């Protein structure tokens, strides 16, 4: 039992470290928006950062850039959902109070959540580095 707790703790810390390496895809927060123009400017900056609109007026967003932004956003949302499952599994484990059936259920939730987070992280890496970097090399 103690060995499985150590494994879960190591997996938990590894997941947190790996997730901290993923950069934020967009940021819509502006410091002290005094008027509507500041808010719209902040939203435009967030949309530019996430490749939904071009940074320059005469620049065109390619379909590859749009798909890349959409996939990164989708994978980020799925990652947050799995993070919620990890928290839920931890709560179920704490509330189990030694009940073997509930402890096993919580361990399965945590195990499946960690596998899901790893799959999402690998998919993010594939989308970010492999797929679109190869497409850039091919198209240029």
Buried (B, 14 or more C-beta within 10 A) or exposed (E): EEEEEEEBEEBBEEBEEBBEEBEEBBEEEBEEBEEEEEEEEBBBBBBBBBBBBBEEEEEEBBEBBBBBBEBBBBBBEBBEEBBEBBEBBBEBBEEBEEEEEBBEBBBEBBBBBBEBBBBBBEBBBEBBEEBBEEBEEEEE
